């Protein structure tokens, strides 16, 4: 064998060995990635959105003129969980048609069927399986549809669902509500009832709470909901405050179609300690013809508990 041939053979063998080593080193991270799901797969995006009931008193801001913008804001954030308040059956029907990749669960507050405002919930069908769900009214007779309590002018309610992530993550409960706007006592007692029902329904399971609470973060209902509910259940935390520890004067969520942000932060997303807060925000987007609602929607990105599947 000539010297030139020998050099060529040695060089070729070295190239093959280098290629094999390179492939092997590249395969190891891929194999490791399969062992634990990426963090993005564990992210849970939550939105709470008071839709503002359809009424001719709103004139140019009536639901019919802003409903497309509502869908745009939902699609822009692309939540996995969307909690709505003040949605009538016709309003929720429109959203169900536009948000075909979500499953809807909700009833009217006046009769437990279709009459009256709903605290309807939408969740991504591809991500969650509905295991259980129900409703209770914020009154001394929680199982009675349309019941009112503690001086409330209108009936108010809570809609809840128990969801199992399809990726094998732990089952969690989600509560969506709307507290009374006029009676402070009704809000305080409603918070106590909600906290007690969370313990009964969810126990120590992970929980998410969304809603329009018609009061701010320094109120008695706020303190009640963030208090440890029982020795075995985890107290929820205010996701927005976790993301923004220093309060400002621009956190208001109700603006009466003006865009004013100096009022109370009435719309909250709460989560048990099972969830880590990634970020939270208030969507101030205005469309060409106005705002999507008289409330700003509130959004949150959470890191869900680790999957339990092998």
ZALUM-520506 format. One record per atom (N, C-alpha, C, O): residue in one letter; x, y, z. Coordinates in steps of 0.02 Angstrom, whole numbers, plus 50000, padded with zeros to 5 digits. Layout:
% ZALUM-520506
aXYZ ...
//
This chain:
% ZALUM-520506
x500434994150000 x500005000050000 x500455006250000 x500935006750039 x500295010949957 x500705016949951 x500595021350012 x500105020650048 x501055025950023 x501015030650079 x500405035050072 x500085036750122 x500245037050011 x499665041349999 x499015037850017 x498575040750047 x498965031349998 x498365027450013 x498285026550088 x497725026850114 x498845025450123 x498805024450195 x498565030750230 x498155030350276 x498795036550209 x498585042850238 x497845043950227 x497485046050272 x497615042450165 x496895043250151 x496465038750194 x495935040850217 x496695032350206 x496295027750246 x496255030050318 x495725029650349 x496805032350345 x496815034750415 x496365040850422 x495995041450471 x496395045250374 x495975051350377 x495245049550374 x494835052450410 x495055044750330 x494355042650324 x494105039450388 x493535040650409 x494525035250419 x494325031950482 x494225037150537 x493755036550576 x494655042150540 x494575047450590 x493935051350580 x493605053350628 x493745052550517 x493135056250502 x492515052350524 x492045055150551 x492535045750512 x491965041450532 x491895041350607 x491335041950633 x492455040750643 x492425040650716 x492165047250743 x491765047350790 x492375052750713 x492145059350734 x491395060150723 x491035063050765 x491145057450666 x490435057850651 x490025053850700 x489505056050723 x490265047850717 x489905043550765 x489895046650834 x489385046550867 x490445049550855 x490465052650921 x489995058650923 x489665059850973 x489985062350869 x489545068150866 x488825066150871 x488435069450905 x488625060750836 x487925058550839 x487745056250908 x487205057650933 x488215052550940 x488065049951007 x487965055651057 x487515055451098 x488405060751051 x488325066251099 x487695070151086 x487415073151132 x487465070251023 x486845073851007 x486235070151031 x485725073251048 x486265063551034 x485685059551053 x485535059851127 x484965059251147 x486045060851168 x485935060751241 x485445066151265 x485005064551304 x485515072451243 x485025077451265 x484315076051241 x483835077451277 x484245073251181 x483585071651155 x483255066351199 x482665066851215 x483655061251218 x483375056051261 x483175058851329 x482655056951356 x483575063451356 x483415066351420 x482775070651416 x482385070851463 x482695073951359 x482095078151351 x481465074051353 x480945076551375 x481505067951330 x480915063651329 x480715061451399 x480145059751412 x481195061651445 x481055059251513 x480645064151553 x480265062051597 x480695070651539 x480305075651576 x480015080651527 x480375083151484 x479375082151532 x479055086651484 x479345093651489 x479535095751543 x479385097351432 x479655104151434 x479215108651477 x478625107351486 x479525114051502 x479165118451546 x478555121551513 x478045122751545 x478615122751446 x478055125751410 x477435121451414 x476875124051415 x477525114751417 x476955110251420 x476605110751487 x476015109051493 x476955113151539 x476655113751605 x476365120651618 x476075121951671 x476435125251570 x476165131951580 x475415131851575 x475115128751531 x475095135351622 x474375135951623 x474195143351616 x474365147451658 x473855145051561 x473645151951549 x472915152851570 x472475149151548 x472795157851612 x472135158951642 x471915166051627 x472315170751630 x471275166851610 x470985173551598 x470315174051634 x469915169351631 x470205179651668 x469545181051695 x469285187251661 x469645192251653 x468645187051639 x468385192251594 x467655193651610 x467215189551594 x467525199351641 x466835201551650 x466605204451583 x466865209551561 x466115201251552 x465915202951483 x465465209051479 x465385211851425 x465185211251533 x464675216451537 x464035214051502 x464025213051441 x463515213051541 x462885210451517 x462625214551458 x462755220551454 x462265211451413 x461975215051356 x461385219251380 x460895216651406 x461435225851370 x460905230451389 x460915236451342 x461445238951324 x460315238751323 x460275244451277 x460495250851312 x460615255951279 x460545250651378 x460765256551415 x461485258351398 x461705264051411 x461865253651371 x462565255051353 x462635258651286 x463185260551267 x462075259551250 x462105263251187 x462615260451139 x462565254551120 x463105264451118 x463605262051069 x464055256551096 x464415253351058 x464045255451161 x464455250151191 x464065243751203 x464295239351240 x463485243051172 x463085237051180 x463485230951156 x463905231551112 x463345225251185 x463705219051171 x463775217751097 x464315215751074 x463265218751058 x463275217150987 x463835220650949 x464085218050899 x464045226450973 x464555230350939 x465265228850963 x465755231150933 x465325225151017 x465995223851044 x466155216451052 x466705214651074 x465695212251034 x465795205051046 x466385202251005 x466725197751028 x466495204950945 x467055202550905 x467715204350938 x468205200550935 x467735210150970 x468345212251005 x468475207851066 x469045206451083 x467945205551098 x468025200851154 x468375194551129 x468845192151161 x468145191851073 x468465185851045 x469185187251027 x469625183051038 x469325193150999 x470005194850981 x470465194851042 x471025192451039 x470225197651097 x470645197951157 x470755190951186 x471305189451211 x470245186751183 x470335179951206 x470845176351163 x471295173051189 x470775176951097 x471235173651052 x471945176351058 x472435172651050 x472005182751073 x472675185751080 x473055182651138 x473655181451133 x472705181451193 x473045178451251 x473045170851246 x473505167551272 x472535168051215 x472475160751206 x472475157051272 x472915152851283 x472005158551317 x472015155251383 x471815147951379 x471455145851334 x472075144051426 x471845137151434 x471195137151475 x470765132851465 x471135141951521 x470535142751562 x470275149951553 x470655154651561 x469635150651535 x469325157151528 x468705157451572 x468215154051558 x468735161451624 x468165162351668 x467795168751650 x468095174151648 x467145168251637 x466755174151617 x466235175851671 x466025171551710 x466045182151672 x465515184451716 x465035188851675 x465235191951626 x464415189051696 x463875193151666 x463675190851596 x463345194551560 x463865184951576 x463675182551510 x462975179651510 x462835174851547 x462525182351470 x461865179351461 x461935173251415 x462455172251384 x461405169251412 x461435163051372 x461605164551299 x461995160951269 x461325169951271 x461455171651202 x462185173951192 x462485172451141 x462455177451241 x463145179651238 x463635173751241 x464105173251203 x463495169251288 x463925163351295 x463855158851234 x464345155651214 x463275158651203 x463175154751143 x463615157351086 x463905153451048 x463655163951081 x464095166951030 x464815165051042 x465175163150995 x465035165451104 x465725163651120 x465855156251108 x466395154351085 x465375152151123 x465455144951112 x465545143551037 x465935139151018 x465185147250996 x465245146350923 x465925148650898 x466225145450855 x466165154250926 x466805157050904 x467405153350933 x467935153050902 x467315150450991 x467855147051026 x467735139551024 x467635136351076 x467735136850965 x467555129850956 x468045124850986 x467865119050993 x468635127051003 x469135122551032 x469085122351108 x469505119251142 x468565125651135 x468455125551207 x467825121751225 x467355121251184 x467805118951284 x467205116051313 x466905121151361 x467275124251400 x466245122051359 x465905126951401 x465505123451455 x465235118051445 x465485126751514 x465085124151570 x464805130151607 x465175134451630 x464135130451614 x463835136051649 x463075135951645 x462785132851601 x462755139451692 x462025140051694 x461845147151715 x462265150851740 x461215149051703 x460975155651723 x460865156051798 x460645151251829 x461015161851826 x460975162551899 x460245162951924 x460115161751983 x459775164551879 x459085165451902 x458705158951911 x458275158551954 x458855153951869 x458485147651873 x458915141451870 x458655135851871 x459565142251867 x460005136351862 x459975133051794 x460215127451786 x459695136551746 x459655133851677 x459935139051629 x460535139451619 x459475143051598 x459705147851548 x459525155151566 x459735159751531 x459145156151617 x458905162951632 x459385166551679 x459575163951732 x459565172551660 x460005176651702 x460735176051683 x460935171951642 x461135180251714 x461855180351700 x462185173751722 x461955170451768 x462725172151688 x463095166051702 x463795167651726 x464075172851710 x464075163151764 x464795163051778 x465085157351738 x465365152551765 x465025157851672 x465215152351628 x465965151551622 x466335156351622 x466175145251617 x466885143751610 x467015140251543 x466605136251520 x467575141851513 x467815138751452 x468495135751465 x468935139151493 x468605129551445 x469265126551452 x469445122951387 x469015120251352 x470095122751372 x470345119651311 x470185112151311 x470425108451354 x469785110051264 x469575103051261 x470165098351252 x470165092851279 x470655100451212 x471225096051197 x471685095051257 x472075090351258 x471625099351307 x472095099151364 x471795096051426 x472155093451468 x471115096451433 x470815094251496 x470215089751485 x469845090451436 x470125085251532 x469535080951534 x469105083151594 x469365083851650 x468465084251582 x468015086351635 x467805080251676 x467485075651651 x467995080151740 x467825074651784 x467185075951824 x466805071351837 x467085082251842 x466505083951883 x466395091551879 x466835095151856 x465825093751899 x465685100851899 x465005102351930 x464595097851938 x464905108551947 x464265110351978 x464215117851990 x464635121751967 x463705119652027 x463565126652041 x463285127252112 x462945122652136 x463415132752144 x463065134352206 x462965141852210 x463345145752181 x462445143652247 x462255150752250 x462515153852314 x462555150652366 x462695160152309 x462985163852366 x462415166352410 x462215172152405 x462175161952452 x461605163352495 x461615158352553 x462055154152557 x461125158852596 x461055153952651 x460755147452627 x460735142552665 x460515147252565 x460265141052534 x460635139952468 x460355140852415 x461275137952472 x461705137752413 x461475133052357 x461655134052299 x461065128052374 x460855123352323 x460225125652286 x460005122352239 x459945131252307 x459325133652277 x459465138752222 x459705144252237 x459335137052159 x459455141852104 x459075148252114 x458485148252134 x459395153852100 x459075160252106 x459055163252175 x458785168652184 x459315159752225 x459275162252294 x459775167952305 x460305168152275 x459575172552349 x459975178252366 x460125178152441 x459755175252481 x460675181352460 x460835181352531 x461165187752555 x461495191252516 x461065189252619 x461425194452655 x461325201352624 x461795205352622 x460725202852600 x460575209352574 x460755210452501 x460715216052477 x460945205252466 x461105205852395 x460475207452355 x459945204652369 x460535211952306 x459965213852265 x459815208452213 x459235207052198 x460335205552186 x460265200452134 x460555193852158 x460985193852203 x460345188252131 x460665181952147 x461375181652119 x461505184252064 x461815178452155 x462505177552132 x462705170352145 x462415166952187 x463195168052108 x463345160852110 x464085159452097 x464475163952081 x464255153152104 x464915150452088 x464815144452042 x464405140152056 x465205144251989 x465235138351946 x465915135151956 x466425138651956 x465935128651966 x466575125251977 x466635119051933 x466135115951916 x467245117351917 x467385111251879 x467995107851907 x468445111051935 x468015101351899 x468605097451918 x468905094751853 x468575090951817 x469515096651838 x469825095151774 x470445090751783 x470835091651829 x470515085951737 x471115081751736 x471505083151672 x471255082151617 x472125085651679 x472535086951619 x472655080551580 x472785075251609 x472605081051516 x472685075151473 x473425073051467 x473565067651441 x473895077151492 x474595075251489 x474805071251551 x475395069651559 x474325069551594 x474485065651653 x474605069851715 x474765067051768 x474525076351712 x474615080651770 x474075079551822 x473565076451807 x474185082051882 x473695080951935 x473045084651922 x473035090151895 x472495081551942 x471835084551937 x471795090751981 x472095090952035 x471435095851958 x471355101951997 x470635104451991 x470265102551946 x470455108852038 x469785111952037 x469845119252019 x470325122652035 x469325121651985 x469305128651963 x468615131451983 x468095128651966 x468635137052018 x468025140452041 x467985147352008 x468465151052008 x467405148851980 x467295155351946 x466675158651976 x466155155351983 x466725165051992 x466175168252028 x466095175652012 x466505178551977 x465555178552038 x465415185652032 x465055187752096 x464495185552109 x465385191952137 x465085194152200 x464625200152190 x464655203552139 x464205201352240 x463725206852237 x464075213652236 x464595214552267 x463785218352198 x464095224952191 x463885229952244 x464205235152252 x463345228552282 x463065233652325 x463115232152400 x463175236752440 x463105225952419 x463095224052490 x463785221552512 x464025216352490 x464095225452557 x464735223252584 x464675216852624 x465125212552622 x464125216152661 x464025210052700 x463945204052654 x464205198652669 x463595204952599 x463515199452552 x464195197152525 x464305191152517 x464635201852510 x465295200052485 x465695196352538 x466035191352523 x465665198752599 x466035195452653 x465795188352665 x466195183752671 x465135187552669 x464855180852681 x464955176352620 x465045170252628 x464945179252561 x465065175252500 x465775172552500 x465885166852480 x466255176552523 x466945174252526 x467015168452575 x467375163652561 x466665168852632 x466695163452681 x466395156952652 x466675151552660 x465835157652617 x465505151852588 x465945148752533 x466015142652530 x466235153052491 x466675150452438 x467275146852468 x467455141452444 x467575149652519 x468155146452550 x467955139652579 x468325134852571 x467385139352613 x467165133052642 x467015127852589 x467185121952597 x466695129952534 x466535125252480 x467165122852444 x467185117252420 x467665127052441 x468295124952411 x468595119152451 x468855114352422 x468545119552517 x468805114152559 x468385107852548 x468665102352542 x467725108552545 x467285102752537 x467395099352469 x467415093252465 x467445103352417 x467475100652348 x468175098552329 x468265093152300 x468675102652345 x469355101352322 x469805098352374 x470275094752357 x469665099552438 x470105096952490 x470815099852481 x470905105952479 x471295095452477 x471995097552469 x472215097752396 x472815098652382 x471755096952349 x471915097052278 x472135104152258 x471955108952290 x472525104652203 x472675111352176 x472035114952156 x471565111752133 x472025121552165 x471425125552149 x471615131952113 x472145134852124 x471155134052069 x471185140652037 x470515144052049 x469995140752045 x470525150452063 x469925154352073 x469945160452027 x470445163952024 x469395161651991 x469345167551949 x468685171151965 x468205167951987 x468665177751953 x468025181051964 x468065188651968 x468605191551972 x467475191551967 x467385198651982 x467115198952053 x466555196852066 x467525201652099 x467355201452170 x467065208152194 x466875208852252 x467025213052150 x466715219552165 x467005222852227 x466655226552262 x467635221552241 x467985224652297 x468725223852284 x468935220052241 x469125227552323 x469835227652310 x470245223052355 x469975219552397 x470905223152345 x471355218652381 x471455220152455 x471795216352490 x471185225652480 x471255227152552 x470615225352590 x470555226852649 x470145222252556 x469485220952585 x469455214652627 x469905210452625 x468915214052665 x468795207952706 x468715201752662 x469005196552680 x468345201852606 x468295195852564 x468975193552538 x469105187552535 x469395198252521 x470065196552496 x470465192952551 x470765187752538 x470455195752611 x470825192652666 x470535185852683 x470905181152700 x469875185252679 x469555178752694 x469785173452645 x469945167852666 x469785175052582 x469965170052531 x470705168152534 x470885162552516 x471125172652556 x471835171152559 x472055168352626 x472645166952637 x471575167352671 x471715164252736 x471735156652728 x471365153852688 x472175153452766 x472215146152764 x471525143252780 x471275144252835 x471205139752732 x470515137552743 x470445131652792 x469935131052825 x470955127452796 x470925121752842 x471625118952849 x472065120652809 x471745114652898 x472415111852907 x472645107552848 x473245106652838 x472165105052808 x472355100552753 x472325103852685 x472565100952635 x472035109852680 x471965113252616 x472455118952610 x472635122152660 x472665120352549 x473155125652537 x472805132252525 x472325132552486 x473035137552557 x472725144152546 x472955146852478 x473525145952459 x472495150052442 x472685152852378 x473085159252385 x473055162452438 x473445161052333 x473795167452332 x473555171552274 x473285168852225 x473635178052279 x473435182852228 x473985182752174 x474545185052185 x473815180152116 x474305179152064 x474575185852039 x475175186552027 x474135190752031 x474365197352007 x474865200452055 x475375203152035 x474705200152120 x475165203052170 x475815199152173 x476345202052186 x475785192652162 x476405188752162 x476855190952104 x477475191152111 x476555192652048 x476935194951990 x477155202251996 x477665204251969 x476755206152033 x476885213352041 x476835215052115 x476315217452138 x477365213852153 x477335214552226 x477175221652250 x476885222552304 x477355226652212 x477245233552232 x476615236252199 x476565236552138 x476125238052240 x475485240552213 x475575247452183 x475985251452206 x475195248952130 x475215255452098 x474505258252093 x474025254852111 x474435264252069 x473785267352060 x473485265951991 x472975268851972 x473795261551954 x473555259951887 x473355252651881 x473445249551828 x473075249851934 x472885242851935 x472125241751931 x471895236051935 x471755247051923 x471025246351921 x470795242151862 x471085242551808 x470275238251873 x470025233851819 x469335235651794 x469115233051743 x468975240051830 x468315242151806 x468385249451784 x468645253551821 x468145251051724 x468265257651695 x467665260651661 x467695266251636 x467105257051658 x466475259551630 x466565262051558 x466285267251538 x466955258351519 x467075259851448 x467485266151437 x467485268951382 x467835268651488 x468235274751481 x468975273351473 x469345277651448 x469205267451493 x469915265951492 x470285268151554 x470895267551558 x469925270851603 x470225273251665 x470485267351706 x470125262451715 x471095267751730 x471395262151767 x471555263851839 x471935260351872 x471265269451865 x471425271551932 x470955269051986 x471015271052044 x470495264651969 x470015262152018 x470265255952054 x470865254852060 x469785252052079 x469955246052117 x470125240152071 x469845239552016 x470575235952093 x470705229652058 x470195224552084 x470325220952133 x469625224352050 x469065220152072 x469095213052043 x468785208452071 x469445212251989 x469465205751955 x470105202151973 x470655204551960 x470035196252003 x470615192752030 x470685185751999 x470195182551979 x471305183651998 x471475176551986 x471875174252046 x472405177052062 x471615169252080 x471945166352138 x472145159252122 x471815155852082 x472685156952152 x472915150052140 x473235147352203 x473555150952241 x473135140952215 x473435137752274 x474185137352264 x474445138452210 x474535135752318 x475265135652317 x475555130152272 x476155129952260 x475125125752246 x475365120752199 x475615123952134 x476035121152099 x475345129952119 x475515133352057 x476035138852070 x475985142452120 x476515139452026 x477005144852029 x476795150351980 x476595148851923 x476835156452001 x476665162051957 x477245163751911 x477805164951933 x477105163751846 x477595165851797 x477505173351782 x477985177151783 x476885175251769 x476745182151753 x475995183351759 x475605178651759 x475795189651763 x475095191551765 x475025198551737 x475495202551741 x474445200051710 x474355206651680 x473625208651675 x473175204651687 x473525215051657 x472865217851645 x472855220251573 x473275224351554 x472395217851533 x472375219451462 x471985225951452 x471375226151461 x472335231351434 x472025237851424 x471855239351351 x471725245051333 x471865234351309 x471785235451237 x471105238551220 x470585236251243 x471125243651178 x470525246851152 x470475245351078 x470975245851042 x469885243651054 x469785242350984 x469605248650946 x469555253950977 x469515248250881 x469345254150840 x468705257550863 x468645263650858 x468225253650888 x467585256550908 x467495257350983 x466975259651005 x467995255351022 x467935255851094 x468245249851128 x468645246151099 x468055248851191 x468335243451231 x467885237251228 x467285237851217 x468185231351237 x467785225251234 x467285224551291 x466785220951284 x467405227851347 x466955227451405 x467075233551450 x467525237551438 x466665234151501 x466785239551550 x467275237351604 x467435241251649 x467515231251599 x468055228651641 x468635226851596 x468535224451540 x469245227851620 x469835225251585 x469895217851602 x469835215951660 x470035213551553 x470175206651570 x470845205951605 x471315209751591 x470885201251651 x471505199951688 x471775193251667 x471395188451659 x472425192851657 x472735186651632 x473295184451679 x473585188351716 x473445177951675 x473995175251716 x474305169251680 x473965165451646 x474945168651689 x475315162751666 x475595159251727 x475995162151764 x475375153051737 x475585149251795 x475985143151773 x475915140651716 x476405140751817 x476735134351805 x476365129151844 x476355129151906 x476045124551808 x475625119451839 x476055114351875 x476645113751861 x475755110651923 x476125105351957 x476405100251908 x476125099251854 x476955097251927 x477285092251884 x476825086551868 x476385084851909 x476905083551811 x476495077851790 x476635071951835 x477185071151862 x476125067751841 x476185061751882 x476285055451840 x476415050151867 x476205056151775 x476285050351731 x477015048351727 x477445052751731 x477185041851720 x477885039851716 x478205042051650 x478795040751639 
//
